[in-house]
Amino acid sequence: MGKVAIIGNGISGITAARHLRKLGDEEIVVISGETDHFFSRTALMYIYMGHMTYEHTKPYEDWFWAKNGIQLVRAWVQKLNPEEKNISLSNGEIINYDKLVIATGSKPNKFGWPGQDLPGVQGLYSYQDLELMEENTRGIKTAVIVGGGLIGVEMAEMLRTRNIEVVFMIRENEFWDVVLPEQEASLVGRHIEEHHVDLRKKTELQEIVAGDDGRVKGVITNSGSFIDCQYVGLTVGVSPNIEFLRGSGLELDRGVLVDRCFRSNVPDIYAIGDCAQFRDPLPDRKPIEQVWYTGRMHGETVARTIMGQETAYRPGIWFNSAKFFDIEYQTYGNVWPLPREDEQHFYWEHAGGNKCLRLVFHKEQKYLLGVNSFGIRLRHKVVDQWLREKRDILYTLRNLRKANFDPEFYQGYENMIIEKFNREHEHIPVKSVKTGFFSGLFS
């Protein structure tokens, strides 16, 4: 029986620990300086907003770990010593291992702005960041958020629940338009503004200015304008948390370089989750995947390999979901900001401006390639199956109702969607559907 040490108690590390225990009797130790126990990182915002307490974010009772023979150590890792097969901790302890899993997640990006380390300036990723945000925003009137990603819009929602005025600076033409097509990006931008957030497009941070007390008192933008504020949230993405690994002998790029089984270049050392970078990424997928559900899959996959069941990472159809204030967003497959040469896009938006659906399909063969949905909840199992089976666009439209996962009595929009498609795509032959909800919609 060997000893497996796991650095990091996020979704990747804890999933690895749980599946290692399911598969064998290895000694397992999980090391983290962030918290005593695993919690749901995606729920941090709800603690600040008063919807949950920290205890509510823990998926497992505290007794779960000892009962399942998973040792928890609360400390930060200071140094990795691969030749001795041990790690040095901030509490002075040395932990030996036979196998090591690095699951240290991410850290907020900083880009060398003057004043970026002033009191009142921070990112949002860890539990410590949440505690700091609680302290930094107490009694303030105005906040500036820099960067137009998912963490930025979450922070805006958090601040608005406390009636703090928010200026949201993004360098892009529309919110998150490096990921979203123009129509969806515009829809989200309008929705953010409807929630009383001052969205400043094509605006970049130049400098963060300190007041007489040494804390932030405002920012200067690339146009030279000054914005008065008492808090600055830096939400310009995250990067792998791997600084402590430099000089250890591990091959690093942006993250720890791994193969499809999450093996590093050093025998018996693996990396998973946000800090892992694939040497050979899967087609149309990024080398670093910073998404909750992929982290969970990383943990399960690496556990099998460690236990002698060598398993390559096969994540299936890409999926992600998020929430922009009260609009739910889901994306399946590949939906690029601009159509590729072999693609055709169909886009429908409700007249109310807060619901839309985009279907991406192959220009010649007509099979489904990707789906974006805002404000309409889709059934994951159904859409995933359509993409795996390469169902054509007409099959997709005829069966839209099967994919709708909105609660009972919610209004359906399938009729409107299909009518718009028929107006725009008369050249695509469609057989009539003579029964059920869609009777008469195709002609």
VEXGU-52279 format. One record per atom (N, C-alpha, C): x, y, z. Coordinates in steps of 0.2 Angstrom, whole numbers, plus 5000, padded with zeros to 4 digits. Example, Ala and Ser with C-alpha at 12.3 -4.5 7.8 and 13.67 -1.06 7.14 Angstrom:
residues 2
506649725039
506249785039
506649845039
506449895035
506849955036
506450005039
***
This chain:
residues 443
500449945000
500050005000
500450065000
500350114995
500750174995
500450234998
500750294998
500450355000
500450404995
499750434994
499650484989
499550544993
499950594991
499850664994
499550704988
499050744990
498650794985
498750864988
499050904984
499050974986
498451014983
498051034987
497451074985
496851034987
496351074990
495751034992
495151064988
495251084982
494651104977
494351054974
493951064969
493551014966
493950954963
494550974960
494950924957
495350884962
495650914967
495950874972
495550824976
494950854978
494550814982
494150754978
494050774972
493750714968
494250664967
494950684966
495450634965
495450594972
495450624978
495450584984
494850534985
494350564983
493750514984
493750454980
493950464973
494050404969
494650364970
495150394973
495650344975
495450304981
495050334985
494750294991
494350234988
493950254983
493450204981
493850144977
494450164975
494750114971
495250074975
495450094981
495950054985
496050084992
496550054995
496650075002
497350115003
497550144998
498150194999
498050245004
498550265008
498550315012
498450385008
498050425010
497850485006
497950545011
498250595009
498350655013
498250715008
497750755010
497550815006
497850875010
498250925007
498550975010
498251045007
498051085011
497851155009
497851205014
498151265012
498151315017
497551365017
497051345012
496551395011
495951385016
495751325017
495251305022
495351235025
495051225030
495051155033
494751105029
494151125026
493751075022
493651095015
493451055011
493251065004
492551105004
492551155000
491951194999
491851214992
491251234990
491051244984
491251314982
491751324978
492051384976
491551434972
491151404968
490651434965
490151474969
490051454975
489651474980
489851534984
490551554983
490751614987
490351674987
490151694981
489751754980
489151754985
488851694986
488151684989
488351694997
488951684999
489051695006
489051775007
489451815003
489451885003
488751915003
488351884998
487651914997
487151895003
487351855007
486951835013
486451775011
486551745006
486051695004
486251625007
486951615009
487151555012
487751575017
487851525021
488451535026
488951485023
489551495026
490151455023
489951385025
489651365030
489451295032
489051265026
488551305023
488151285018
488551265012
489151285011
489451275005
489851215005
489851175010
490251115011
489851055009
490051025003
489650965001
489650905006
490150905010
490150845014
490250865022
489950825026
490050845033
490750835035
490950865041
491650875043
491950805044
491450755047
491650685049
491850645043
491650665037
491650625031
492350605030
492850645031
493550635029
493850585033
493850585040
494150535044
493750475043
493150475042
492750405041
493050375035
493250405030
493450375024
494250375023
494550385029
495250375029
495650425024
495350485024
495750545020
495950595025
496650595026
496950645031
496950715028
496750765032
496750835030
497250875034
497750915030
498250955033
498151025031
498051065036
497951135035
498651175035
498951185029
499551215028
499651235021
500151285020
500351305013
500951265011
501051245005
501651205003
502151255001
502751255004
503251305002
503751274997
503851204997
504351184992
504251114991
504351094984
504251024982
504950994981
505050934984
505750904983
505650834980
505650834973
505550774970
506050714971
506650734972
507150684973
507050644979
506850684984
506750654991
506050624991
505650644987
504950624987
504550654993
504650714994
504350745000
504150824998
503750855002
503550925002
503650955008
503851015008
503951055014
503351105015
503151105021
502551145023
502651205027
502251255027
502351315030
502351305038
502051255040
502051245048
502751205050
503151195045
503751155047
503751085045
503151055044
503150985043
503350965036
503650905036
503850875030
503450815028
503150815022
502650755021
502950715015
503050655016
503350605011
502750585007
502950555001
502350534997
502650474992
502250434990
502450384984
502150414978
501550444978
501350474972
501050544974
501150594970
500950664971
500450694966
499950724968
499450754964
499450834965
499650874960
499650944961
498950974959
498551004963
497951024961
497851094965
498251144963
498351204967
497951254964
497551244958
497051294956
497351354953
497051414953
497251474950
497351534955
497651584952
497651644956
497451704951
497151754954
496951814950
497551844946
497451864940
497951904936
498051974939
498751994938
498952064939
499352084933
499352144930
499752154925
500252214926
500452224932
500952274933
500652344933
500052354935
499752424935
500052464941
500252524940
500452564946
499852564951
499952544958
499452544963
499052484964
499252434960
498852364960
498952334967
499452344971
499452314977
499252364983
498852414982
498652454987
498152424991
498052444998
497452415001
496852434998
496352394997
495752404994
495652384987
496252354985
496252324978
496352254978
495952214975
496052134975
495752104970
495852034969
495451994965
494951954969
494651904966
494251854969
494251784967
494551744971
494651674969
494551634975
494951644980
494951604986
494551624992
494451584997
494051605003
494351665006
495051665006
495451725009
495251795005
495151784999
494951844995
494251864997
493751814998
493151835000
493151875007
493551845012
493651885018
493851955017
494351955013
494652025011
494152075008
493752045004
493252085000
492752115006
492552065010
492152085016
492352145020
493052145021
493352195025
493452265020
493652255014
493752305010
493152345007
492552315007
491952345005
491552375010
491752365016
491352385022
491252465022
490652485021
490452555022
490652605016
490852575010
491052605004
490452635000
490552674996
490052704991
490152674984
490752674982
490852664975
491452614974
491352564969
491852524967
491952524960
492552504958
492752494951
492952424950
492652394945
492852324943
493252334936
493852294936
494252294930
494252224927
493952224920
493952154917
493252124916
493152104910
492452084908
492352014908
492551974913
492451904913
491851884918
491851814919
491351794923
491451814930
492051814933
492151834940
491951914940
492051954935
491852024936
491152034936
490751994933
490052004933
489751974940
490051924942
489851904949
490051954954
490651984954
490752034959
490352094958
490152114952
489652174951
488952154955
488752094954
488152074957
488152074965
488752054967
488852054974
488852124977
489252164974
489252234976
488552274976
488152254971
487552294970
487052264975
487152204978
486652184983
486752224990
487352264990
487452304996
487352384994
487052394988
486952464986
487552504985
488052464983
488752504981
488752514974
488852574972
488852594965
489452564962
489352534956
489852494952
490052524945
490652544944
490852564938
491252494935
491052474929
491252404927
491652424920
492352424921
492752444915
492952374911
492752374904
493052324900
493352354894
493852324892
494252344886
493952334879
493452284879
493152254873
492652304871
492352294865
491852334862
491152314865
491152244867
490552224871
490752174876
490352164881
490552124887
490652044884
491252024886
491551954885
491451934877
491551984873
491551974866
492151934863
492651914867
493151864865
492851794866
492351784869
492051724870
491351714866
490951764867
490251764865
490251804858
489751774854
489651814847
489351884849
489351924844
489151994846
488452004849
487951964846
487251974849
487251954856
487551904858
487451874865
487851924869
488451954867
488851994871
488452064872
488152084867
487752144868
487152134873
486752074872
486252064877
486452064884
487052034885
487252024892
487452094894
487752134890
487952204892
487352244894
486852244890
486252274891
485952254898
485952194899
485652164906
486052194912
486752194911
487152224916
486952294918
486852334913
486652404913
485952414917
485552364915
484852364918
484852354925
485452324928
485452314935
485952364938
485852424935
486152484938
486952484939
487252454934
487952444934
488252494928
488652534930
488952584925
489452544920
489252514915
489752474911
490052524906
490752524907
491152574902
491552524897
491352534891
491652494886
492252524883
492752484880
493352514877
493652554882
493652534888
494052574894
494552534897
495152554898
495652514901
495952554907
496152514912
496552534918
497252564916
497352624918
498052654918
498452654924
498052674929
498352674936
497852674942
498052654947
497652654953
497952704958
497552754960
497852804964
497652794972
498152814976
498152814983
497952874986
497552874991
497352934995
497852945001
497652995005
498153015010
498252955015
497752915016
497752865021
498052805018
498352805012
498752745009
498252695005
497552705006
497152665003
496952684996
496652644992
496452664985
495952724986
495952774981
495452834981
495252844974
495452804969
495252814963
495652774957
495452784951
495852754946
495852804940
496352794936
496452834930
496352784924
495952804919
495852764913
496352784908
496352744902
496752754897
496552824893
495952844894
495852914891
496052974896
496352954902
496553004906
496053024911
495453004911
494853024916
495052984923
494753024928
494852994935
494152974937
494152914940
493552884943
493652884950
493252914954
493352914962
493052844964
493352814968
493152744971
493552734977
493252684981
493552664987
493752584987
493652554981
493752484980
493952474973
494352434972
494552404965
494552334964
494152304960
494152234959
494452214953
495052174953
495452154947
495152084945
494752084940
494452024937
494652014930
495352014929
495552014922
495851934921
495451894923
495651824922
496051794928
496251734927
496651694932
497151654928
497651634932
498251594929
498451544934
498751494932
498851434936
499351454942
499151424948
499551444954
500151394955
500651414952
501251364951
501851394953
501851454956
502551484957
502951444962
502651414967
503051374972
503451314968
503251294962
503551244959
504151254955
504251324954
504851344950
505551314953
505951284949
506551264951
506551194954
505951164954
505851094956
505951034952
506151054945
506251004940
505650984936
505051014938
504451004934
504451044928
504251024922
504251064916
503551104917
503651174916
503151224917
503151264911
502551284909
502351334904
501951384908
501351394906
500851434910
500651394916
500551324915
500451274920
500951224920
500751174924
501151114924
501051074918
501551054914
501451024908
501250944909
500750924906
500550854908
500350814901
500250754901
500050714895
499250704897
498950664892
498250654893
498050614899
498550584903
498350544909
498650584915
498750654914
498950704919
499650684922
500050654919
500750634921
501150694919
501550714924
502050774922
502750734920
503250774919
503850744916
504250714922
504050724928
504350684934
503950624936
504250564936
503850504938
503550514945
502950494945
502450484951
502250554953
502250604948
501950674950
501450684944
500850704946
500350724942
500050794943
499750824938
499450884940
498750884936
498250914940
497550914937
497250984939
496650994936
496251054937
496551114934
496451174937
496651244934
497351244933
497751214937
498551224936
498851174931
498451124928
498751084923
498651114916
499151094912
499151114905
499351064901
498951044896
499050984892
499551004887
500050954886
500550964881
500250964874
499750914873
499450904867
498650904868
498350964868
497650974869
497250934864
496650924867
496150894862
495950944857
495650914851
495450964846
494951014849
495051074847
494551134849
494451144856
494951114860
494951134867
495551164869
495551204875
496151244877
496551194881
497251214881
497751174885
497651174892
497351234894
497151244902
496451244902
496051204906
495351204907
495151224914
494851284914
494751314921
493951314922
493751254922
492951254923
492851194928
492351204932
492151164938
492151094936
491651074930
491551004929
492150974926
492551014922
493150974919
493650964925
493751004930
494150984936
493850924939
493250914940
492950854943
493150794939
493150794932
493350744928
494050734928
494450784929
495250774930
495350724936
495050744941
495150704947
494950634947
494350624944
494150554943
494650514938
494850544933
495350514928
495950494931
496250544934
496950534937
496950484943
496450474946
496350424951
496450354948
496150344943
496150274939
496850264937
497150314934
497850304932
498350284938
498250324943
498750314949
498550244952
497950214951
497850154954
497950094949
498350104944
498550054939
498050044933
497450084933
497050074927
497150134923
497650134919
497850194915
497250224911
497150284912
496550314908
496650374905
496550384899
496650454896
496050494897
496150554897
495650604898
495250614892
494550594892
494150604887
493450634889
493450704889
492950744892
492250744888
492250724882
491650724878
491550794876
490850814875
490650874872
490750934877
491050984875
491151044879
490551074882
490551094888
489951124891
490151174896
489751224897
489951274902
489251304904
489251334910
488651374912
488851424917
488451474917
488551534921
487951574922
487951624926
487351664927
487551744927
487251784923
487351854923
486751884926
486851904933
486351924937
485751874937
485151884934
484651834934
484551804927
485051804922
485051774916
485451714916
485251654915
485651594915
485851584908
486551554908
486851544902
487151474901
487051444896
487251374894
487551374887
488151344887
488451334880
488651264879
488551234874
488651164872
489051164865
489551114865
489951104859
490351174858
490451184851
490851244849
490451304846
490451354850
490151414848
490651474848
490951484842
491451534842
491151604841
491551654843
491251724842
491051744835
491451714830
491351724823
491251654820
490851654815
490751584812
491351564808
491551504808
492051474804
491851464797
492251444793
492151434786
491651384784
491651324788
491151274787
490551274791
490451334795
489851334799
489351384797
488751374799
488151414798
487851434805
487651494807
487351514813
486651534812
486251504817
485551534817
485451564824
485251624824
485151664831
484451684831
484151674837
483451694839
483551734845
483251794846
483151834852
482451854853
482251844859
481551864861
481551944861
480951964859
480852044859
480952074865
480952034871
481052064878
481852084879
482252054874
482952064875
483352024880
482951984884
483351944889
483351864888
483151844882
483251774881
483451764873
483851714872
484051704865
484351634865
484351614859
484651544857
485051544851
485651514851
486051514845
486151444843
486051424837
486151354835
486651354829
487251324830
487751324825
487751254822
487751254815
487751184812
488251184806
488351124803
488851124798
488551144791
488851194788
488551224782
488351174777
488751124775
488551074770
488151014773
488350984778
488050924781
487450934786
487450994788
486851024792
486850994799
487350954802
487250924808
487450984813
487250974819
487351024825
488051024827
488351084828
488951094831
489051124838
488551164839
488551204845
487951234847
487851254853
487251284856
487351334861
487151394860
487151444866
486451464868
486251464874
485651474877
485651524883
485251584882
485251634887
484551634889
484351624896
483751634898
483251584897
483451524894
483051464893
483451404895
483251374900
483651324903
483551254899
484151224896
484051164892
484251104896
484051054894
484150984897
484850964895
485350954899
486050944897
486050874893
485750824896
485750754893
485550754886
484950794884
484750794877
485150834872
485450894874
485850924870
486550894869
486750864874
487350824873
487350764868
486750734869
486650674864
486550704857
486250754856
486150784849
486850794846
487250824850
487950844847
488350774846
488350734851
488750664850
488450624844
487850624843
487550594837
487550634831
487750694831
487750734825
487050744822
486550754826
485950764824
485850824819
485450824814
485450884810
485050934813
485150994810
484751054812
484051054812
483751014807
483051004807
482750964813
483150904814
482950864819
482950904826
483450944827
483550984833
482951034834
482751064828
482151114829
481551074830
481451014827
480850984828
480750954836
481350944839
481350914846
481550964851
481551034849
481751084854
481351074861
480751054860
480351054867
480651004871
480950944869
481250894873
481850914877
482150974874
482750994877
482551044883
481951074883
481751124887
481751104894
482151134899
482151114906
481851164910
481551214908
481251264912
480651234916
480551264922
480051234926
479351234923
478851194925
478251184923
477851254923
477451264918
477051324917
477551384914
478151374913
478551434910
478351434903
478351494900
478151504893
478651464889
478451434883
478851404878
478951444872
479551444870
479751494864
479851454858
479751384857
479951344852
479651374845
478951394846
478551414840
478951474837
479151524841
479451584838
480051564835
480451524838
481151504836
481051474829
480651424828
480551384822
480251434816
479851474818
479551524813
480151564810
480551594815
481151634812
481651594808
481751534810
482151484806
481851474799
481251464799
480951454792
480951514788
480951574791
480951634787
481651644784
482151624788
482851634786
483151584782
482851524782
483151464779
482651424774
482351464770
481851434765
482151384761
482851394759
483251344755
483351274758
483251264764
483351204767
482751164767
482651104764
482051074763
481851044770
481251054772
480951034779
480350994778
480250934780
479650904780
479150924785
478550924784
478050944788
478050894794
477850924800
477750884806
477050894808
476650834807
475950834807
475650824814
476050804819
475750784825
476150824831
475750834836
476150864842
476150934842
476550964846
476651034847
476851074841
477251034837
477551074831
477151064825
476551034825
476151024819
476051094816
476151084809
476051144805
476551194805
477151184809
477651244809
478051244803
478151184800
478551174794
478151164788
478351204783
477951194777
478451204771
***
